[in-house]
């Protein structure tokens, strides 16, 4: 049996199946990237819920795996060389899983780097900008009298959506006919912007026909339907 006792995080979240990938997460746009990828790849995994309400992400056990105290984090008992590997940052985890399995990423070098650039587009732009818009529109920021911060993020989110919509012209997915980790990185955030954040009208979501088309296809995938609910 695989021994994960050397990882302190397993003291707080014991592994019932130590031979499986251990996922520490929540069903947020960043968190579901990994659960969706795992479902798409058919890899056996064991999810553990990291409760922000009780500050689980600030515990020594969680910080031992992710010193940046963010979800998701992952522990693969069968990492490189057959040794356990712990990872944090959703983008890094997506790249690792794709390379581990040889799936969800083009095998040619040019296609691989093109896919990675769209993941960086999400990490550097879509995630931070949509998240700030959500704060200023839905959460505490909505009470600020000065709407300039909100409007800044509205404008930048609209710009990013326009970039994505243009990319999707004549394409089924971000990389064309091939569904990749770039889609898994981006679409949960687009879904969140229009859904949970309720900012669709602010950003003129209905004007982005290609985005609406591909988002509909994304959320209809069985692995996405399941992955969006994990951890329960």
C-alpha positions in Angstrom: 0.0 0.0 0.0 1.2 3.5 -0.8 2.5 5.4 2.2 1.5 9.0 2.4 2.3 9.5 6.1 5.3 11.7 5.2 2.8 14.4 4.1 1.4 16.3 7.1 -1.8 17.2 5.2 -2.9 13.6 5.4 -3.1 14.0 9.2 -6.0 16.4 8.9 -7.5 14.8 5.8 -6.7 11.1 6.1 -6.5 9.2 2.8 -9.0 6.4 2.7 -7.5 5.4 -0.6 -3.8 6.3 -0.5 -3.2 4.8 -3.9 -5.4 7.4 -5.5 -4.7 11.1 -6.2 -5.7 13.2 -3.2 -7.5 16.4 -4.1 -7.9 19.3 -1.6 -10.3 21.7 -2.9 -13.7 23.5 -3.1 -16.1 23.9 -6.0 -14.9 27.3 -7.0 -13.7 28.3 -10.6 -10.1 27.4 -9.7 -11.0 24.3 -7.7 -13.2 22.7 -10.3 -10.5 23.0 -12.9 -8.8 20.0 -11.3 -11.9 17.9 -10.5 -13.1 18.4 -14.1 -9.7 17.4 -15.5 -9.6 14.3 -13.3 -13.1 13.3 -14.4 -12.3 13.9 -18.0 -9.1 11.8 -17.7 -10.8 9.0 -15.7 -8.1 9.1 -13.1 -9.0 7.7 -9.7 -9.0 10.3 -7.0 -10.2 11.1 -3.5 -11.5 14.6 -2.9 -11.2 16.4 0.4 -13.2 19.6 1.2 -11.1 22.5 2.5 -13.6 24.6 4.4 -12.9 28.3 4.2 -15.6 28.9 6.9 -13.4 27.2 9.5 -10.1 28.5 7.9 -8.9 25.1 6.9 -6.7 26.7 4.4 -4.7 28.4 7.1 -4.0 25.3 9.1 -0.4 24.0 9.4 -1.4 20.8 7.6 -2.8 22.6 4.6 0.1 25.0 4.5 2.5 22.1 4.5 1.3 21.3 0.9 0.4 24.8 -0.2 2.2 27.6 1.6 0.1 30.1 -0.4 -3.0 28.9 1.5 -5.2 28.7 -1.7 -7.2 25.8 -3.2 -6.8 23.6 -5.0 -3.8 21.5 -4.0 -3.1 17.9 -5.0 -1.1 14.9 -3.9 -0.3 12.3 -6.5 1.0 9.0 -4.9 2.4 7.9 -8.3 4.4 11.0 -9.3 7.5 11.1 -11.4 9.7 8.1 -10.8 6.9 6.5 -8.9 7.4 8.8 -5.9 4.6 10.9 -4.4 4.3 14.4 -5.6 2.5 17.4 -4.0 1.4 20.3 -6.1 -0.5 23.5 -5.8 -1.7 26.2 -8.3 -4.5 25.0 -10.6 -2.6 25.8 -13.8 0.4 23.8 -12.8 -1.8 20.9 -11.8 -3.6 21.0 -15.1 -0.3 20.9 -17.0 1.0 18.1 -14.8 -2.1 15.9 -15.3 -2.1 16.5 -19.1 1.6 15.6 -19.4 1.2 12.6 -17.0 -1.5 11.1 -19.2 -0.6 12.5 -22.6 -4.2 13.7 -22.9 -6.0 17.0 -23.1 -3.0 18.7 -24.7 -1.7 18.5 -28.2 1.3 16.2 -28.6 3.2 18.5 -31.1 5.4 21.1 -29.6 3.7 24.1 -31.4 0.2 23.0 -30.3 1.4 22.4 -26.8 2.8 25.9 -26.4 -0.2 27.4 -28.0 -2.4 25.6 -25.4 -0.2 26.8 -22.6 -0.5 30.4 -23.8 -4.2 30.3 -23.3 -3.8 28.8 -19.9 -1.6 31.8 -19.1 -4.3 34.1 -20.5 -6.7 32.7 -17.9 -4.2 32.8 -15.1 -2.9 36.3 -15.8 -6.1 37.9 -17.1 -9.4 36.1 -16.9 -9.2 34.8 -13.3 -7.9 38.0 -11.6 -10.1 40.4 -13.6 -13.3 38.4 -13.4 -12.6 37.8 -9.7 -12.2 41.5 -9.0 -15.3 42.3 -10.9 -17.2 39.8 -8.8 -15.9 41.5 -5.6 -17.0 45.0 -6.7 -20.3 43.8 -8.2 -21.5 41.1 -5.9 -19.6 41.2 -2.6 -18.4 44.0 -0.3 -17.3 46.2 -3.1 -20.8 46.8 -4.2 -21.3 49.1 -1.2 -18.6 51.5 -2.3 -20.0 54.8 -3.5 -17.1 55.2 -5.9 -17.9 53.0 -8.9 -14.6 53.6 -10.7 -12.9 50.4 -9.4 -15.9 48.3 -10.5 -16.0 50.0 -13.9 -12.3 49.4 -14.4 -12.8 45.7 -14.0 -16.0 45.7 -16.1 -14.0 47.3 -19.0 -11.1 44.9 -18.7 -13.5 41.9 -18.4 -15.3 43.0 -21.6 -12.0 43.3 -23.4 -10.9 39.8 -22.3 -14.2 38.4 -23.4 -13.8 40.1 -26.8 -10.4 38.5 -27.2 -11.8 35.1 -26.4 -14.9 35.5 -28.6 -12.7 36.3 -31.5 -10.5 33.3 -30.9 -13.5 31.1 -31.0 -14.7 32.3 -34.4 -15.0 29.1 -36.5 -13.7 26.9 -33.7 -15.4 24.3 -31.5 -13.0 24.8 -28.7 -10.1 27.2 -27.9 -7.7 25.0 -29.8 -10.1 24.2 -32.6 -11.5 20.7 -32.8 -9.5 19.5 -29.8 -10.8 20.0 -26.3 -7.9 20.7 -24.0 -6.8 21.9 -20.6 -7.1 25.5 -21.9 -10.9 25.0 -22.0 -10.9 23.5 -18.5 -9.0 26.5 -17.3 -11.1 29.2 -18.9 -14.7 28.1 -19.0 -15.4 27.7 -15.2 -14.5 31.4 -14.9 -16.7 32.4 -17.8 -19.5 30.4 -16.3 -19.0 32.1 -12.9 -18.9 35.6 -14.3 -22.3 35.2 -15.9 -23.8 32.9 -13.3 -22.6 33.2 -9.7 -21.3 36.8 -10.0 -24.4 37.9 -12.0 -22.4 40.2 -14.1 -23.6 39.2 -17.5 -25.6 42.3 -18.2 -22.7 44.5 -17.0 -20.2 43.0 -19.5 -22.7 42.6 -22.3 -22.4 38.9 -22.2 -25.2 38.3 -24.8 -23.0 40.1 -27.4 -20.4 37.4 -27.3 -22.2 34.7 -29.4 -19.2 32.4 -29.8 -18.6 32.4 -26.1 -22.2 31.5 -25.3 -22.0 28.7 -27.9 -18.9 27.1 -26.5 -19.9 27.6 -22.9 -23.1 25.7 -23.6 -21.1 22.8 -25.0 -18.7 22.8 -22.1 -21.3 22.6 -19.3 -23.1 19.8 -21.1 -20.0 17.5 -20.9 -20.7 14.7 -18.3 -17.3 15.1 -16.7 -17.9 18.9 -16.3 -21.4 18.2 -14.8 -19.8 16.0 -12.2 -16.6 18.0 -11.7 -18.5 21.2 -10.9 -19.9 19.6 -7.8 -16.7 18.3 -6.3 -15.9 18.3 -3.4 -19.5 18.0 -2.3 
